[in-house]
Amino acid sequence: MDGYRVLDPSFFAPERDTREIARALLGQILVHGTTAGRIVETEAYLGVSDRACHAWGGKRSPRLEPLYGPPGHAYIYLIYGMYHCLNVVTKPAGQPECVLIRALEPLAGLEAMAERSGRKLPPAQLCAGPGRICRALELDRSLSGVNLLAGDFFLAEGNGVPAERIGSSPRIGVDYAGEDKDRPWRYYVKGSPFISRVPGDKVKPADS
């Protein structure tokens, strides 16, 4: 899509911590075809030592291969047999760390997003949750492994979010992860009406 500049590969510098990248992705733009949205909520997953990460304990399979790098690529998986979730790989090959994109502020292609949702949703809810993002932007496992620094499915430069406007909380939906379920590795733009859940709110549907 014209008008957007692809993120520079240095954004994923090897020395950069995945949690830092998760915060830095807030305010950046996700583009697919004619649809685009500003990232307002993320979650960090820290590889083989993180029980909430798919690669915990060194798990590896053909489905998980995109998670093992290189950085700046997409790792997309299916949950509950119906909802896709987009992750951005953050580390060099062999280090399976990533950032889940949890919510976007829709910027372009809102009519298409609404049509794909299959139900009437206000703009603030079109991309409020990883499943809704993938439905609205038409993302599925066929795009897992795609380089997000090239092509028509890419990460673009946006405006960074000042530290004082970034909130954090435990990640959502990882109660199985033992003590790791309480890690405050979910990041969001404070006051944004587009995030999937305000900390303390009751649980939303599974695709949130």
Buried (B, 14 or more C-beta within 10 A) or exposed (E): BEEBEBBEEEBBEEEBEBBEBBBBBBBBBBBBEEBBBBBBBBBBBBBBEBBBBBBBEEEBEEBBEBBBBBBBBBBBBBEEEEBBBBBBBBBEEEBBBBBBBBBBBBBBBBEBBBEBBEEEBEBBBBBBBBBBBBBBBBBEBEBBBBBBBEEEBBBBBBEBBEEEBBBBBBBBBBEEBEEBBEBEBBBBBEEBEBBBBEEEEEEEEEBB
